[in-house]
């Protein structure tokens, strides 16, 4: 029996992303496999993310040869930078080329926050202000009230991937507001999953991260109902 006998995930990531695959491997239940294609990206800025998206058909087409069951566009701001219509068109391009059910990290985050009943949120990111503004607009367009948002101002994507999980913890602590329903930590290249449970314990709020929400979404869409422990309420209670 080959790998992925339960679910075979096709993952499209920026070429400089050094985190998402490892976090996906850690969270994946038995019988779920991950198969990756890459799009060229060096810097986390809007113009570069738009240019990166030109590679999406090639990446999705390559994944289709692995007979994946579902394809995820694994880049948070890269899937929301043009708003809701941009995200919808982008995923239509992925689905046509990949010949599999396709969705983005941005959609996964929105669905995860709604699943948890969150309306007022705080947001921690590694981004420059240009991307923070685009993400805030996207989240607000989906009905969320962003109480506080703060970024690290990192431009090089490799630098984002070098930050330890403690960076995500400290940044989430800085943005937290008592009136928040949930904490969202953005970016598929920022290490987060090791600190989700500590944050949920310390602040008594659900925590959503880009990679955790993406895994939750692919498992739910792929019909894998097994609860995953160690990475927060979303994966433990909402599958």
C-alpha positions in Angstrom: 0.0 0.0 0.0 1.5 3.4 -1.0 1.7 6.5 1.0 -1.4 8.7 1.1 -3.8 5.7 1.2 -6.1 7.8 3.2 -5.6 11.3 1.7 -3.0 12.6 -0.6 -2.4 16.4 -0.2 -1.0 18.5 -3.0 0.7 21.6 -1.5 1.8 24.7 -3.5 4.3 26.8 -1.5 6.6 29.8 -2.2 10.1 28.5 -3.1 11.6 30.1 0.0 9.1 28.7 2.4 11.1 26.4 4.8 8.3 25.8 7.4 5.0 24.7 6.0 6.0 21.3 4.8 7.6 20.4 8.2 4.6 21.6 10.2 2.3 19.6 7.9 4.3 16.5 8.4 4.0 16.9 12.2 0.3 17.4 12.1 -0.7 14.8 9.5 -2.6 11.7 10.7 -1.5 8.3 9.7 -2.3 7.5 6.0 -2.1 11.2 5.0 0.7 12.2 2.7 2.0 15.6 1.5 3.3 16.3 -2.0 4.8 19.7 -2.8 5.3 22.0 -5.7 7.0 25.4 -5.5 6.6 28.9 -6.9 9.5 31.4 -7.1 9.5 33.9 -4.2 12.3 35.7 -2.3 10.6 38.6 -0.6 7.3 38.9 1.2 5.9 42.0 -0.6 2.8 42.5 -2.7 4.5 42.9 -6.1 6.6 39.8 -5.6 3.6 37.8 -4.5 1.7 38.8 -7.6 4.6 37.8 -9.7 4.8 34.4 -7.9 1.2 33.6 -8.8 2.2 33.3 -12.4 3.8 30.0 -11.5 0.5 28.5 -10.1 -0.7 26.7 -13.2 2.7 25.0 -13.7 2.8 24.0 -10.0 -0.8 22.7 -10.0 -0.2 20.7 -13.2 2.8 19.0 -11.8 0.9 18.0 -8.7 -1.9 16.5 -10.8 0.7 13.9 -12.0 0.9 12.7 -8.4 -2.9 12.0 -8.4 -3.4 14.2 -5.3 -6.9 14.3 -3.8 -6.9 18.0 -2.9 -4.6 21.0 -3.6 -3.8 23.8 -1.2 -2.3 27.1 -2.2 -0.1 27.4 0.9 0.6 31.2 1.1 -1.6 33.4 3.3 -1.1 36.9 1.9 -0.3 35.5 -1.6 -3.9 34.2 -1.7 -5.6 37.3 -0.4 -3.6 40.2 -1.7 -6.1 41.1 -4.3 -9.2 40.6 -2.1 -12.0 38.1 -2.4 -12.3 38.1 -6.2 -8.5 37.6 -6.5 -8.6 34.6 -4.3 -11.6 33.1 -6.1 -10.0 33.5 -9.5 -6.6 32.2 -8.3 -8.3 29.0 -7.0 -10.2 28.5 -10.2 -6.8 28.6 -12.0 -5.4 26.0 -9.6 -8.4 23.7 -9.9 -8.3 23.8 -13.7 -4.6 23.0 -13.9 -4.5 20.6 -11.0 -7.7 18.7 -11.7 -8.5 18.4 -8.0 -10.5 20.2 -5.4 -8.5 23.3 -4.5 -8.5 26.0 -1.9 -6.2 28.5 -0.3 -4.8 29.2 3.1 -6.7 32.5 3.3 -10.0 30.6 2.9 -8.9 28.0 5.4 -8.2 30.7 8.0 -11.6 32.4 7.4 -13.4 29.1 7.7 -11.5 28.1 10.8 -12.2 31.4 12.6 -15.9 31.1 11.8 -15.9 27.4 12.9 -14.6 28.6 16.3 -17.3 31.3 16.5 -14.8 34.2 16.4 -15.9 37.7 15.5 -13.4 39.9 17.2 -9.8 38.9 16.6 -6.2 40.0 17.2 -3.6 39.3 14.5 0.1 38.7 14.7 2.2 38.5 11.5 5.8 38.6 10.4 4.9 41.0 7.6 5.8 44.5 6.5 3.0 47.1 6.8 2.0 46.8 3.1 0.9 43.2 3.6 -0.7 43.8 7.0 -3.0 46.4 5.5 -4.0 44.0 2.7 -4.7 41.2 5.2 -6.7 43.4 7.5 -8.9 44.5 4.6 -9.4 40.9 3.6 -10.4 39.8 7.1 -12.7 42.7 7.6 -14.4 42.0 4.2 -15.3 38.6 5.7 -17.0 40.2 8.7 -14.2 40.0 11.3 -13.4 43.0 13.6 -9.6 43.3 13.8 -9.0 44.7 17.3 -5.2 44.8 17.0 -2.7 43.8 14.4 1.1 43.8 14.6 3.9 42.6 12.3 7.6 42.0 12.6 8.4 44.0 9.4 10.4 41.1 7.8 10.9 41.4 4.1 13.0 38.3 3.1 11.0 35.2 3.3 14.0 33.1 4.5 14.3 35.5 7.5 10.7 34.7 8.4 11.4 31.0 8.3 14.4 31.4 10.6 12.3 32.8 13.5 11.8 30.4 16.4 8.3 29.5 17.7 8.9 31.7 20.7 8.8 34.7 18.3 5.2 33.9 17.4 4.3 33.4 21.1 5.7 36.8 22.1 4.1 38.6 19.3 0.7 37.0 20.0 1.1 38.1 23.7 1.8 41.7 22.6 -1.3 42.0 20.4 -3.7 40.2 22.7 -6.8 42.1 23.9 -9.2 40.7 26.6 -12.2 41.4 24.4 -10.8 39.2 21.5 -12.7 36.0 20.7 -9.6 34.4 19.1 -5.9 34.9 18.2 -4.8 34.5 14.6 -1.1 34.1 13.8 -0.5 34.6 10.1 2.0 33.2 7.6 2.7 29.7 6.4 6.5 30.3 6.8 6.4 31.4 10.5 6.9 28.6 13.0 3.8 28.5 15.2 2.5 25.0 15.9 4.7 24.3 19.0 3.2 27.3 20.9 -0.5 27.0 20.0 -1.4 25.1 23.1 0.7 27.3 25.4 -1.1 30.4 24.0 -4.6 28.8 24.4 -3.7 27.9 28.0 -2.3 31.3 28.9 -5.1 33.4 27.3 -8.1 31.1 27.4 -8.8 31.8 23.7 -8.7 29.6 20.6 -5.6 30.1 18.5 -5.6 29.8 14.7 -2.5 29.8 12.6 -2.0 29.6 8.9 -0.6 26.1 8.8 -2.9 24.6 11.5 -6.0 26.1 9.7 -4.8 24.8 6.4 -4.3 21.2 7.7 -7.7 21.4 9.4 -9.3 22.4 6.1 -7.6 19.7 4.0 -8.5 17.0 6.5 -12.1 18.1 6.6 -12.5 18.5 2.8 -10.7 15.2 2.4 -13.0 13.3 4.7 -10.4 12.5 7.4 -12.3 12.9 10.7 -9.6 11.8 13.1 -8.9 14.4 15.8 -5.3 15.6 15.9 -3.9 16.4 19.4 -1.2 18.8 20.4 -2.0 21.7 18.1 -5.0 23.5 19.6 -8.7 23.3 19.8 -9.3 23.6 16.0 -7.7 20.2 15.2 -8.8 18.6 18.5 -12.4 19.6 18.6 -13.5 20.7 15.1 -12.9 17.7 12.8 
